[in-house]
């Protein structure tokens, strides 16, 4: 029976009043709706097609009833059916759409549509994209056809040339989870047709939970993929989409009058689904006060519940309902400000200006300071981070090919398994007067992985954990001086190295970060922190000799950028044993990413204490100090205690992270991805002639430029990579979220950028280019901000 406004029942009104009016924003852009005119059916076909005549006025009237008081516009799709005069249908639809300047249309195409005719219509009539449909497959099989069998390569080439949208209802039984569809989408988006913008209709044709759940991680990695949620009434695919995808890639859509304006739903039955219209069945509801409602309201209820489960903000919901579409299709709603020509990243840069006025140094971490990357253009703030993708405050999407949260997110941002564990703990209370059992579970897990260790204490960040380790070592030995190599944080015990009694300048030079002023560090600590060089055992021996062997500890990373020389770590171990000093391995950066549990296990050298942070909990604050009982017991003689070391999120995240790291074989993955990046840098350096130097382990790579203007050239590299949607700098720490697709994207962009760097070197105008881009040369060490 044709849908009618008269079908809107009192039960529909009740659902709107009680549950939906506070959910649906005051603006709606329906990005999947159909117009239809039976006059365009070929002779003899009218009796076989039950669909209603639907013009623009009809859907506007329905919108006024469905979303009262909301301004609504549409992305209209031609209605695919057999025996349709496609040309006449498209012409009529676009004339209807033109009655609303803020609505848009995708042209219905079949394999028989001529490319010249499509191009003419796009240029002259204003279509923004194409609407193919599996019904027109050249194979005659509408259930199992491939994309190119109902959208020809010639048509795709045109769409790529013009940068068109393509709204597509995927075919094949498993929809987006079908390997042929995934393979085609990978090829089309990354190689053959990179300018086509794909809208995968119906949650990528996931009317039930299984396809989107299976495919979401692969789809997330593909560029130029969007989704509409039309006609999906099952909450499960919506939950997957809202929790696993970038909200900026999701459009609202209804599917229109004959698809969702009936009383019923698209019922999920396992991995299958069925259109259930109560008018088709003799259904009875003797035990229910309410009655079935419009399928479109079933969809909205599922969206509301999924949004709640995904913890979407009201701004996120607005993005889905209209803001994403307004940006994508250049739609201007009433009262919406006209676009202003502003520099890219205006909101993000404005936030950093505010920060510098209120936060000394601008940021809490030097390594996140924009001046360390590309002053003036680096996007300092994010609103969303998932996998290896971040979105800044202006909605710009970037693939993060830098240090992945300064090495803290080894599994990738917002890893779903870790996030699930943390959310569950938060929902049950993450802090109370009592202690969290997860810290005991974590201690046992760490000792299990490190058989040499017997006990553990916890903190919440690497710097304070190192301070705890030094305090314990000093308490255990009754000594003050410590020898160290490498970078170990901001604390007094470490910066005291630059209070050298003999006046030696910057003794921390060469220990990763130069230029650290010990301002504020008590001068009485002078001579208590003694630096030595990695792989130079004789320097450490000299410290022991000068202090008659009375050192409290030797503190070092087992490795940073290279493997230890044969016998070096063994020599350090022997010196500590001979003189009774505590051997402390700082595995804050090296730990877990190159070897499960830390590199000291790979090298076969057992310390007296080891310190972990960063990757141990995948972005949630957590740090661990593990060690031998004879040393760790000294924590009870010195006062080492803090309230927030007892909250439960940190250990919960750490347990979930470590157990996943054990399952996925993280070290082999980071080794493989890191080696791919090393190959990219090496080959592009040789190809472009830019003098590059690649150093470090595959999991902790560093890129250097051998040139007198290296900082300026490095800055220009970062600036230009931003234009390609990539965060890039002088380091790359691969994560589990990085794959070959990200490396391929990086390579394609870097090939272009390195050519420009070579040109800038030849022309000697790198500073001029930076100035034109609104950037200045990055800092290379610690410096006070003016």
VEXFINU-345349 format. One line per field, with one value per residue (C-alpha): residue number from 1; x, y, z. Coordinates in nm, 2 decimals, padded with zeros to 4 digits. Layout:
<sites>
n = NUM  ...
px = X  ...
py = Y  ...
pz = Z  ...
</sites>
This chain:
<sites>
n = 1  2  3  4  5  6  7  8  9  10  11  12  13  14  15  16  17  18  19  20  21  22  23  24  25  26  27  28  29  30  31  32  33  34  35  36  37  38  39  40  41  42  43  44  45  46  47  48  49  50  51  52  53  54  55  56  57  58  59  60  61  62  63  64  65  66  67  68  69  70  71  72  73  74  75  76  77  78  79  80  81  82  83  84  85  86  87  88  89  90  91  92  93  94  95  96  97  98  99  100  101  102  103  104  105  106  107  108  109  110  111  112  113  114  115  116  117  118  119  120  121  122  123  124  125  126  127  128  129  130  131  132  133  134  135  136  137  138  139  140  141  142  143  144  145  146  147  148  149  150  151  152  153  154  155  156  157  158  159  160  161  162  163  164  165  166  167  168  169  170  171  172  173  174  175  176  177  178  179  180  181  182  183  184  185  186  187  188  189  190  191  192  193  194  195  196  197  198  199  200  201  202  203  204  205  206  207  208  209  210  211  212  213  214  215  216  217  218  219  220  221  222  223  224  225  226  227  228  229  230  231  232  233  234  235  236  237  238  239  240  241  242  243  244  245  246  247  248  249  250  251  252  253  254  255  256  257  258  259  260  261  262  263  264  265  266  267  268  269  270  271  272  273  274  275  276  277  278  279  280  281  282  283  284  285  286  287  288  289  290  291  292  293  294  295  296  297  298  299  300  301  302  303  304  305  306  307  308  309  310  311  312  313  314  315  316  317  318  319  320  321  322  323  324  325  326  327  328  329  330  331  332  333  334  335  336  337  338  339  340  341  342  343  344  345  346  347  348  349  350  351  352  353  354  355  356  357  358  359  360  361  362  363  364  365  366  367  368  369  370  371  372  373  374  375  376  377  378  379  380  381  382  383  384  385  386  387  388  389  390  391  392  393  394  395  396  397  398  399  400  401  402  403  404  405  406  407  408  409  410  411  412  413  414  415  416  417  418  419  420  421  422  423  424  425  426  427  428  429  430  431  432  433  434  435  436  437  438  439  440  441  442  443  444  445  446  447  448  449  450  451  452  453  454  455  456  457  458  459  460  461  462  463  464  465  466  467  468  469  470  471  472  473  474  475  476  477  478  479  480  481  482  483  484  485  486  487  488  489  490  491  492  493  494  495  496  497  498  499  500  501  502  503  504  505  506  507  508  509  510  511  512  513  514  515  516  517  518  519  520  521  522  523  524  525  526  527  528  529  530  531  532  533  534  535  536  537  538  539  540  541  542  543  544  545  546  547  548  549  550  551  552  553  554  555  556  557  558  559  560  561  562  563  564  565  566  567  568  569  570  571  572  573  574  575  576  577  578  579  580  581  582  583  584  585  586  587  588  589  590  591  592  593  594  595  596  597  598  599  600  601  602  603  604  605  606  607  608  609  610  611  612  613  614  615  616  617  618  619  620  621  622  623  624  625  626  627  628  629  630  631  632  633  634  635  636  637  638  639  640  641  642  643  644  645  646  647  648  649  650  651  652  653  654  655  656  657  658  659  660  661  662  663  664  665  666  667  668  669  670  671  672  673  674  675  676  677  678  679  680  681  682  683  684  685  686  687  688  689  690  691  692  693  694  695  696  697  698  699  700  701  702  703  704  705  706  707  708  709  710  711  712  713  714  715  716  717  718  719  720  721  722  723  724  725  726  727  728  729  730  731  732  733  734  735  736  737  738  739  740  741  742  743  744  745  746  747  748  749  750  751  752  753  754  755  756  757  758  759  760  761  762  763  764  765  766  767  768  769  770  771  772  773  774  775  776  777  778  779  780  781  782  783  784  785  786
px = 00.00  00.15  00.28  00.07  00.11  -00.22  -00.02  00.15  -00.01  -00.06  00.20  00.45  00.37  00.43  00.77  00.87  00.75  00.90  01.22  01.32  01.26  01.55  01.78  01.73  01.90  01.73  01.88  01.87  02.03  01.89  02.18  01.99  01.64  01.46  01.23  01.01  00.76  00.56  00.53  00.90  00.82  00.82  00.50  00.36  00.59  00.36  00.15  00.47  00.61  00.41  00.61  00.45  00.49  00.73  00.83  01.02  00.71  00.62  00.94  00.94  00.59  00.71  01.01  00.79  00.59  00.88  01.11  00.88  01.04  01.36  01.51  01.57  01.75  01.83  02.08  01.84  01.92  01.74  01.52  01.66  01.40  01.37  01.20  01.28  01.35  01.67  01.73  01.38  01.39  01.72  01.60  01.27  01.45  01.71  01.44  01.27  01.59  01.66  01.35  01.56  01.90  02.04  01.95  02.18  02.15  02.34  02.26  02.12  02.36  02.35  02.63  02.47  02.48  02.73  03.02  02.98  02.61  02.70  02.97  02.74  02.47  02.72  02.86  02.53  02.27  02.47  02.47  02.73  02.77  02.65  02.40  02.47  02.27  02.33  01.99  02.16  02.46  02.58  02.60  02.23  02.30  02.20  02.30  02.66  02.79  03.11  03.12  03.26  02.98  02.72  02.94  03.18  03.55  03.48  03.23  03.47  03.74  03.50  03.40  03.77  03.84  03.56  03.59  03.23  03.05  02.92  02.65  02.66  02.45  02.70  02.62  02.73  02.60  02.84  02.83  03.13  03.28  03.30  03.67  03.60  03.43  03.71  03.97  03.79  03.75  04.12  04.22  03.98  04.04  04.42  04.53  04.29  04.04  04.17  03.95  03.62  03.43  03.23  02.92  02.86  02.48  02.31  02.61  02.81  02.51  02.50  02.14  02.27  02.57  02.81  02.94  03.04  03.19  03.41  03.52  03.53  03.91  03.99  03.74  03.88  04.21  04.07  04.07  03.75  03.51  03.19  02.87  02.50  02.29  01.97  01.72  01.93  01.71  01.93  02.14  02.44  02.59  02.53  02.72  03.01  03.01  02.98  03.25  03.50  03.48  03.55  03.22  03.32  03.26  02.90  02.59  02.23  01.99  01.64  01.61  01.27  00.90  00.87  01.17  01.12  00.80  00.60  00.52  00.78  01.15  01.44  01.46  01.80  01.78  02.14  02.34  02.03  01.76  01.41  01.17  00.89  00.58  00.30  00.04  00.16  00.10  -00.19  00.00  -00.17  -00.05  -00.28  -00.02  00.12  -00.01  00.20  00.18  00.45  00.59  00.74  01.06  01.23  01.16  01.29  01.61  01.63  01.57  01.86  02.08  02.00  02.08  02.40  02.51  02.46  02.66  02.93  02.93  02.88  02.85  02.57  02.82  02.89  02.52  02.49  02.78  02.60  02.27  02.39  02.73  02.92  02.69  02.70  03.08  03.08  02.81  02.86  02.51  02.41  02.13  01.93  02.12  02.44  02.73  02.86  03.21  03.49  03.82  04.05  04.39  04.38  04.36  04.22  04.05  04.34  04.59  04.36  04.36  04.73  04.74  04.51  04.73  05.05  04.87  04.76  05.01  05.38  05.56  05.23  05.21  05.26  05.51  05.80  05.78  05.42  05.51  05.43  05.76  05.93  05.75  05.64  05.57  05.27  05.11  05.14  04.79  04.86  04.52  04.29  03.92  03.94  04.21  04.16  04.40  04.67  04.43  04.37  04.13  04.22  03.98  03.90  03.79  04.10  04.20  04.56  04.74  04.99  05.33  05.53  05.58  05.22  05.15  05.53  05.55  05.25  05.00  05.17  04.84  04.71  04.49  04.17  04.24  03.89  04.00  04.18  03.90  03.64  03.82  03.87  03.51  03.39  03.61  03.50  03.14  03.20  03.40  03.77  03.85  03.74  03.87  03.96  04.23  04.18  04.25  04.38  04.71  04.77  04.68  04.92  05.21  05.17  05.16  05.48  05.66  05.54  05.69  06.01  06.12  06.41  06.18  05.98  05.79  05.63  05.54  05.33  05.31  05.13  05.40  05.76  05.93  05.79  05.85  06.22  06.22  06.07  06.33  06.62  06.47  06.44  06.80  06.94  06.74  06.85  07.22  07.24  07.43  07.36  07.55  07.40  07.56  07.34  07.33  07.03  06.73  06.53  06.29  06.25  06.32  06.57  06.78  06.84  06.88  07.13  07.38  07.39  07.49  07.84  08.09  08.36  08.14  08.12  07.84  07.54  07.65  07.32  07.43  07.42  07.16  06.88  06.78  07.03  06.99  06.82  06.87  06.88  06.69  06.51  06.72  06.89  07.26  07.32  07.25  07.56  07.78  07.50  07.41  07.70  07.66  07.84  07.82  07.64  07.88  08.17  08.22  08.54  08.35  08.13  08.44  08.59  08.28  08.31  08.68  08.63  08.36  08.54  08.28  08.01  07.74  07.38  07.28  07.36  07.06  07.03  06.82  06.94  06.92  06.80  06.90  07.15  07.23  07.49  07.85  07.94  08.01  07.89  07.58  07.75  08.03  07.78  07.62  07.96  08.05  07.72  07.77  08.13  08.04  07.69  07.52  07.16  07.13  06.82  06.70  06.47  06.25  06.00  06.06  06.23  06.00  05.74  05.76  06.08  06.05  05.76  05.86  06.15  06.48  06.68  06.50  06.61  06.97  06.96  07.07  06.87  06.88  06.79  06.51  06.32  06.09  05.80  05.55  05.42  05.33  05.25  04.89  04.83  04.77  04.63  04.84  05.04  05.40  05.56  05.88  05.96  06.26  06.43  06.29  06.62  06.61  06.23  06.18  06.36  06.04  05.90  06.18  06.14  05.81  05.68  05.31  05.05  04.67  04.63  04.87  04.58  04.32  04.20  04.21  04.59  04.63  04.32  04.45  04.79  04.66  04.44  04.73  04.99  04.75  04.68  05.05  05.10  04.83  04.92  05.29  05.37  05.75  05.73  05.47  05.66  05.98  05.81  05.64  05.95  06.16  05.91  05.95  06.32  06.31  06.09  06.33  06.63  06.50  06.34  06.66  06.85  06.59  06.55  06.91  06.82  07.10  06.91  07.04  06.81  06.90  06.74  06.57  06.28  06.04  06.21  06.32  06.48  06.51  06.79  06.89  07.26  07.26  07.35  06.99  06.86  06.61  06.46  06.44  06.29  06.03  05.94  05.90  05.65  05.46  05.42  05.32  05.04  04.90  04.88  04.69  05.00  05.16  05.53  05.85  06.19  06.08  05.85  05.73  05.51  05.21  04.98  04.74  04.99  04.99  05.10  04.83  04.96  05.32  05.20  05.01  05.32  05.55  05.32  05.32  05.69  05.80  05.64  05.77  06.13  06.14  06.05  06.32  06.57  06.45  06.47  06.83  06.93  06.76  06.87  06.52  06.39  06.33  06.14  05.91  05.86  05.76  05.51  05.36  05.32  05.57  05.90  06.20  06.14  06.33  06.58  06.60  06.46  06.40  06.19  05.89  05.86
py = 00.00  00.34  00.54  00.84  01.12  00.99  00.68  00.89  00.76  00.87  00.61  00.77  01.10  00.96  00.83  01.16  01.36  01.14  01.00  01.17  01.54  01.60  01.38  01.51  01.85  02.16  02.10  01.78  01.68  01.36  01.22  00.92  00.98  00.90  01.08  00.88  00.95  00.66  00.85  00.75  00.38  00.22  00.09  -00.21  -00.18  00.03  -00.26  -00.44  -00.14  -00.06  00.26  00.59  00.91  01.12  01.47  01.73  01.87  01.52  01.46  01.81  01.75  01.42  01.59  01.85  01.57  01.35  01.62  01.91  02.25  02.12  02.28  01.99  01.95  01.64  01.45  01.30  00.98  00.86  00.57  00.25  00.02  -00.19  -00.05  00.30  00.59  00.68  01.00  01.14  01.03  01.21  01.53  01.54  01.47  01.75  02.00  01.90  01.94  02.28  02.41  02.39  02.55  02.37  02.02  01.82  01.52  01.22  01.12  00.77  00.58  00.24  00.06  00.17  00.54  00.72  00.90  01.21  01.24  01.20  01.46  01.70  01.66  01.71  02.02  02.17  02.05  02.04  01.68  01.63  01.26  00.93  00.67  00.33  00.02  -00.35  -00.40  -00.29  -00.53  -00.65  -01.00  -01.01  -01.13  -00.85  -01.05  -01.14  -00.87  -00.67  -00.29  -00.25  -00.47  -00.21  00.10  00.09  00.18  00.45  00.60  00.57  00.75  01.04  01.05  01.05  01.33  01.54  01.44  01.32  01.15  00.79  00.66  00.28  00.00  -00.28  -00.62  -00.97  -01.17  -01.03  -00.66  -00.47  -00.78  -00.95  -00.98  -00.89  -00.57  -00.49  -00.56  -00.34  -00.06  -00.08  -00.06  00.21  00.44  00.40  00.35  00.38  00.64  00.84  01.14  00.96  01.01  00.70  00.69  00.33  00.32  00.15  00.14  -00.02  -00.25  -00.38  -00.41  -00.66  -00.67  -00.90  -00.72  -00.39  -00.56  -00.78  -00.50  -00.18  -00.19  -00.23  00.04  00.28  00.26  00.36  00.72  00.89  00.65  00.78  00.61  00.68  00.51  00.49  00.21  00.04  -00.03  -00.28  -00.10  -00.33  -00.21  00.15  00.09  -00.05  00.24  00.51  00.35  00.24  00.50  00.87  01.05  01.30  01.02  00.94  01.10  01.07  00.93  00.79  00.60  00.77  00.72  00.36  00.24  00.35  00.54  00.22  00.07  -00.20  -00.23  -00.41  -00.70  -00.86  -01.24  -01.35  -01.25  -01.20  -00.94  -00.89  -00.60  -00.64  -00.43  -00.50  -00.43  -00.75  -00.97  -01.05  -00.94  -00.91  -00.71  -00.80  -00.75  -00.41  -00.06  00.09  -00.01  -00.05  00.27  00.40  00.22  00.56  00.62  00.27  00.38  00.70  00.52  00.28  00.58  00.74  00.43  00.37  00.73  00.69  00.37  00.53  00.83  01.07  01.44  01.66  01.81  01.46  01.40  01.74  01.63  01.32  01.48  01.79  01.94  01.67  01.71  02.09  02.07  01.79  01.94  02.31  02.34  02.66  02.63  02.93  03.13  02.94  03.18  03.20  03.04  03.28  03.26  03.18  03.01  02.64  02.53  02.85  02.71  02.49  02.77  03.00  02.74  02.73  03.11  03.09  02.82  03.02  03.30  03.07  02.78  02.85  02.68  02.64  02.26  02.02  01.81  01.97  01.69  01.80  02.17  02.29  02.47  02.13  02.05  02.35  02.67  02.85  02.56  02.25  02.13  02.13  02.00  01.71  01.63  01.27  01.01  00.65  00.39  00.61  00.89  01.22  01.50  01.85  02.12  02.23  01.88  01.81  01.44  01.34  01.00  01.01  00.90  01.05  00.90  00.79  00.99  01.02  00.64  00.59  00.42  00.11  -00.05  00.27  00.54  00.44  00.07  -00.09  -00.37  -00.14  00.11  -00.15  -00.26  00.10  00.20  -00.11  -00.01  00.35  00.25  00.06  00.33  00.39  00.53  00.46  00.43  00.07  -00.06  -00.18  -00.55  -00.48  -00.35  -00.70  -00.86  -00.63  -00.69  -01.07  -01.04  -00.83  -01.07  -01.36  -01.19  -01.10  -01.40  -01.21  -00.96  -01.03  -00.71  -00.40  -00.05  00.18  00.54  00.71  00.85  00.78  01.08  01.02  00.65  00.71  00.94  00.65  00.41  00.65  00.70  00.32  00.27  00.54  00.40  00.05  00.14  00.44  00.63  00.95  00.95  00.79  00.73  00.75  00.76  00.86  01.07  00.99  01.28  01.62  01.55  01.71  01.40  01.40  01.78  01.79  01.67  02.03  02.16  02.03  02.13  02.18  02.41  02.18  02.32  02.11  01.76  01.64  01.71  01.38  01.23  01.28  01.63  01.92  02.27  02.17  02.45  02.32  02.64  02.56  02.25  02.27  02.34  02.09  01.81  01.91  01.60  01.35  01.28  01.16  01.11  00.86  00.77  00.46  00.18  00.35  00.13  00.30  00.63  00.44  00.27  00.62  00.73  00.42  00.49  00.86  00.77  00.47  00.25  00.42  00.48  00.42  00.31  00.29  00.41  00.35  00.24  -00.11  00.04  00.35  00.38  00.09  -00.24  -00.25  -00.34  -00.70  -00.71  -00.36  -00.45  -00.75  -00.51  -00.27  -00.57  -00.68  -00.33  -00.30  -00.64  -00.56  -00.23  -00.31  -00.05  -00.10  -00.16  00.02  -00.03  00.25  00.07  00.36  00.41  00.08  -00.15  -00.37  -00.23  -00.42  -00.72  -00.83  -00.72  -00.51  -00.53  -00.64  -00.98  -01.00  -00.92  -01.16  -00.91  -00.90  -00.57  -00.51  -00.28  -00.19  00.10  00.10  00.36  00.49  00.18  -00.03  00.11  00.24  00.60  00.58  00.71  00.42  00.34  00.04  -00.01  -00.38  -00.53  -00.78  -00.80  -00.71  -00.37  -00.31  -00.36  -00.03  00.14  00.07  00.25  00.57  00.75  00.68  00.73  00.92  00.92  00.89  00.60  00.40  00.48  00.18  00.30  00.28  -00.08  -00.19  -00.04  -00.19  -00.54  -00.51  -00.37  -00.63  -00.92  -00.79  -00.73  -01.09  -01.20  -00.99  -01.04  -00.67  -00.69  -00.87  -00.62  -00.30  -00.46  -00.52  -00.17  00.00  -00.17  -00.07  00.30  00.27  00.14  00.44  00.69  00.53  00.49  00.84  01.00  00.83  00.91  01.28  01.35  01.49  01.39  01.18  00.97  00.70  00.58  00.37  00.04  -00.03  00.04  00.37  00.53  00.87  01.07  01.33  01.56  01.62  01.99  02.32  02.42  02.08  02.23  02.45  02.17  01.94  02.20  02.24  01.86  01.87  02.16  02.00  01.66  01.83  01.94  01.57  01.49  01.34  01.42  01.38  01.48  01.34  01.03  00.73  00.49  00.22  00.09  -00.20  00.03  00.11  -00.11  -00.12  00.12  00.40  00.34  00.35  00.68  00.83  00.72  00.88  01.21  01.21  01.14  01.47  01.66  01.53  01.66  02.00  01.98  01.90  02.21  02.42  02.31  02.38  02.72  02.81  02.94  02.71  03.00  03.19  02.89  02.85  03.21  03.18  02.89  03.09  02.87  02.94  02.71  02.45  02.43  02.16  02.15  02.30  02.68  02.93  03.06  03.44
pz = 00.00  -00.10  00.20  00.30  00.55  00.69  00.81  01.07  01.39  01.75  01.84  01.60  01.76  02.11  02.01  01.87  02.17  02.43  02.27  01.95  01.96  02.20  01.99  01.63  01.59  01.45  01.11  00.91  00.58  00.45  00.24  00.10  -00.04  -00.36  -00.59  -00.83  -01.11  -01.25  -01.58  -01.65  -01.65  -01.99  -02.14  -01.96  -01.65  -01.43  -01.31  -01.18  -00.98  -00.67  -00.58  -00.50  -00.70  -00.48  -00.58  -00.38  -00.22  -00.10  00.08  00.22  00.36  00.51  00.66  00.82  00.98  01.07  01.21  01.31  01.32  01.16  00.85  00.61  00.28  00.08  -00.13  -00.39  -00.56  -00.87  -00.81  -00.98  -01.13  -01.44  -01.75  -01.65  -01.89  -01.70  -01.90  -01.84  -01.48  -01.41  -01.59  -01.39  -01.06  -01.11  -01.20  -00.87  -00.67  -00.82  -00.64  -00.32  -00.37  -00.07  -00.19  -00.41  -00.65  -00.76  -01.12  -01.17  -01.40  -01.56  -01.75  -02.08  -01.99  -02.21  -02.04  -02.26  -02.16  -01.79  -01.81  -01.99  -01.72  -01.44  -01.59  -01.72  -01.47  -01.15  -01.04  -00.76  -00.81  -00.94  -00.82  -00.97  -00.87  -00.88  -01.05  -01.37  -01.35  -01.69  -01.54  -01.48  -01.12  -00.88  -00.57  -00.65  -00.89  -00.85  -00.84  -01.19  -01.33  -01.25  -01.25  -01.54  -01.54  -01.79  -01.56  -01.27  -01.47  -01.53  -01.16  -01.07  -01.32  -01.19  -00.82  -00.80  -00.52  -00.57  -00.35  -00.37  -00.24  -00.23  -00.38  -00.28  00.01  00.27  00.15  00.28  00.44  00.10  00.01  -00.36  -00.25  -00.01  -00.27  -00.52  -00.28  -00.18  -00.54  -00.64  -00.34  -00.32  -00.67  -00.97  -00.87  -00.57  -00.64  -00.62  -00.30  -00.20  00.01  00.12  00.17  00.46  00.69  00.40  00.34  00.70  00.79  01.04  01.26  01.08  00.77  00.92  01.23  01.00  00.77  00.97  01.05  00.68  00.57  00.83  00.65  00.31  00.20  00.06  00.22  00.38  00.50  00.52  00.78  00.58  00.65  00.92  01.22  01.40  01.66  01.63  01.30  01.42  01.74  01.54  01.30  01.57  01.79  01.53  01.26  01.23  01.29  01.02  00.76  00.85  00.70  00.81  00.55  00.55  00.22  00.15  00.13  00.01  00.20  00.56  00.58  00.67  01.01  01.07  01.03  00.86  01.10  01.16  01.16  01.24  00.94  00.73  00.74  00.62  00.54  00.79  00.72  00.96  00.69  00.52  00.81  01.05  01.36  01.69  01.99  02.28  02.55  02.43  02.50  02.21  01.85  01.58  01.46  01.13  01.03  01.00  01.37  01.45  01.27  01.47  01.80  01.71  01.62  01.95  02.16  01.95  02.00  02.37  02.39  02.17  02.40  02.11  02.21  02.09  01.84  01.71  01.65  01.47  01.25  01.15  01.09  00.90  00.96  00.77  00.47  00.49  00.45  00.19  -00.04  00.04  00.19  00.38  00.63  00.74  00.99  00.92  00.86  00.51  00.47  00.54  00.36  00.65  00.67  00.71  01.07  01.21  01.51  01.60  01.57  01.78  02.05  02.07  02.09  02.39  02.54  02.52  02.71  03.00  03.00  03.05  02.76  02.57  02.63  02.91  02.71  02.52  02.25  02.17  02.13  01.78  01.77  01.76  01.42  01.22  01.41  01.28  01.09  01.30  01.43  01.80  01.91  01.82  01.87  01.77  01.75  01.65  01.51  01.34  01.24  01.42  01.34  01.45  01.58  01.22  01.12  00.91  00.90  00.93  00.92  01.21  01.08  01.37  01.72  01.79  02.10  02.18  02.19  02.43  02.19  02.06  01.97  01.80  01.93  02.12  02.08  02.11  02.34  02.58  02.56  02.64  02.95  03.07  03.01  03.20  03.49  03.48  03.48  03.80  03.97  03.91  04.25  04.61  04.97  04.89  04.65  04.29  04.25  03.90  04.04  04.20  03.87  03.69  03.94  03.89  03.52  03.51  03.73  03.52  03.21  03.39  03.60  03.74  03.91  04.23  04.32  04.16  04.25  04.03  03.93  03.65  03.42  03.32  03.48  03.82  03.79  03.73  04.03  04.23  04.10  04.19  04.54  04.60  04.47  04.70  04.99  04.93  04.91  05.14  04.87  04.68  04.34  04.04  03.70  03.39  03.01  02.80  02.87  03.18  03.24  03.39  03.76  03.99  04.02  03.64  03.57  03.85  03.59  03.46  03.80  03.73  04.00  03.74  03.54  03.23  03.01  02.92  03.03  02.90  02.54  02.36  02.60  02.35  02.46  02.47  02.62  02.95  03.20  03.57  03.69  04.01  04.08  04.43  04.39  04.67  04.42  04.22  04.16  04.23  03.87  03.66  03.28  03.07  02.70  02.58  02.47  02.65  02.95  03.05  03.13  03.37  03.53  03.58  03.78  04.00  04.05  04.14  04.40  04.54  04.40  04.61  04.35  04.43  04.08  03.72  03.52  03.14  02.85  02.73  02.38  02.21  01.85  01.81  01.97  02.24  02.16  02.25  02.62  02.70  02.90  03.05  03.16  03.32  03.51  03.64  03.76  03.95  04.11  04.20  04.37  04.51  04.28  04.16  03.79  03.66  03.30  03.17  02.92  02.90  02.53  02.43  02.62  02.45  02.10  02.01  02.24  02.46  02.81  02.71  02.52  02.82  02.79  02.43  02.53  02.82  03.08  03.40  03.59  03.95  03.86  03.53  03.46  03.22  03.11  02.77  02.57  02.88  02.89  02.54  02.61  02.96  03.25  03.40  03.49  03.66  03.86  03.89  04.07  04.29  04.64  04.81  04.63  04.61  04.99  05.04  04.91  05.26  05.44  05.22  05.20  04.84  04.82  04.61  04.59  04.22  04.20  04.34  04.08  03.87  03.51  03.47  03.58  03.40  03.08  03.13  03.19  02.87  02.67  02.78  02.71  02.36  02.29  02.38  02.14  01.83  01.82  01.83  01.79  01.46  01.33  01.43  01.28  00.95  00.93  01.05  00.78  00.52  00.63  00.63  00.27  00.18  00.32  00.18  -00.17  -00.19  -00.06  -00.34  -00.59  -00.50  -00.41  -00.07  00.17  00.42  00.71  00.86  01.21  01.49  01.53  01.30  01.59  01.68  01.36  01.31  00.99  00.96  00.68  00.63  00.53  00.68  00.67  00.80  01.05  00.78  00.53  00.80  00.87  00.50  00.48  00.77  00.62  00.28  00.43  00.62  00.28  00.20  00.52  00.70  01.03  00.96  01.13  01.21  01.38  01.32  01.58  01.41  01.59  01.55  01.37  01.10  00.79  00.43  00.33  00.55  00.43  00.07  00.13  00.30  00.02  -00.25  -00.06  00.04  -00.32  -00.42  -00.11  -00.14  -00.50  -00.37  -00.10  -00.37  -00.56  -00.25  -00.19  -00.55  -00.54  -00.19  -00.11  00.17  00.41  00.14  00.09  00.46  00.49  00.21  00.39  00.71  00.90  01.07  01.14  01.40  01.73  01.77  02.15  02.46  02.43  02.62  02.43  02.41
</sites>
